[in-house]
């Protein structure tokens, strides 16, 4: 019985060793990590060389097609004609009073969408992350009236 158990343990050990090592017995995990690191470094260098800012990497966000429809749906019922809280978002000019072009973190509009130190808007609940990202990208790209 001892011989069978020892034989089984020896066989299992040899099988594990054979499966976990390369054909020449060398450990290949370090070169793989180095290769992945080199790929990431090369990718970052290409991104830095090909672009002066991150916003050019994203597709340009359109105010009229991407941003204003969301404002119409979620903000204009309260911030259109009624101007709750004294805030009107009825036009591009009104909206720009709450935006710092190129700086989403300093823009009141973006802070309200994320709830960054202020109550989140709309009050019915936070918008989907993808929609909030559109506002971030639009502001980061200069908040153009396009």
Secondary structure as the mmCIF struct_conf table of DSSP 4:
data_model
#
loop_
_struct_conf.conf_type_id
_struct_conf.id
_struct_conf.beg_label_comp_id
_struct_conf.beg_label_asym_id
_struct_conf.beg_label_seq_id
_struct_conf.end_label_comp_id
_struct_conf.end_label_asym_id
_struct_conf.end_label_seq_id
HELX_RH_AL_P HELX_RH_AL_P1 UNK A 2 UNK A 20
BEND BEND1 UNK A 21 UNK A 21
TURN_TY1_P TURN_TY1_P1 UNK A 23 UNK A 24
BEND BEND2 UNK A 25 UNK A 25
HELX_RH_AL_P HELX_RH_AL_P2 UNK A 29 UNK A 50
BEND BEND3 UNK A 52 UNK A 53
HELX_RH_3T_P HELX_RH_3T_P1 UNK A 54 UNK A 57
BEND BEND4 UNK A 58 UNK A 58
HELX_LH_PP_P HELX_LH_PP_P1 UNK A 59 UNK A 62
HELX_RH_PI_P HELX_RH_PI_P1 UNK A 63 UNK A 67
HELX_RH_AL_P HELX_RH_AL_P3 UNK A 68 UNK A 74
TURN_TY1_P TURN_TY1_P2 UNK A 75 UNK A 75
HELX_RH_AL_P HELX_RH_AL_P4 UNK A 76 UNK A 79
BEND BEND5 UNK A 80 UNK A 82
HELX_RH_3T_P HELX_RH_3T_P2 UNK A 84 UNK A 86
BEND BEND6 UNK A 90 UNK A 91
HELX_RH_AL_P HELX_RH_AL_P5 UNK A 92 UNK A 96
TURN_TY1_P TURN_TY1_P3 UNK A 97 UNK A 98
TURN_TY1_P TURN_TY1_P4 UNK A 101 UNK A 102
HELX_RH_3T_P HELX_RH_3T_P3 UNK A 104 UNK A 106
HELX_RH_AL_P HELX_RH_AL_P6 UNK A 108 UNK A 114
TURN_TY1_P TURN_TY1_P5 UNK A 115 UNK A 115
BEND BEND7 UNK A 116 UNK A 118
BEND BEND8 UNK A 121 UNK A 122
TURN_TY1_P TURN_TY1_P6 UNK A 123 UNK A 124
HELX_LH_PP_P HELX_LH_PP_P2 UNK A 126 UNK A 128
HELX_RH_AL_P HELX_RH_AL_P7 UNK A 129 UNK A 140
TURN_TY1_P TURN_TY1_P7 UNK A 141 UNK A 142
#
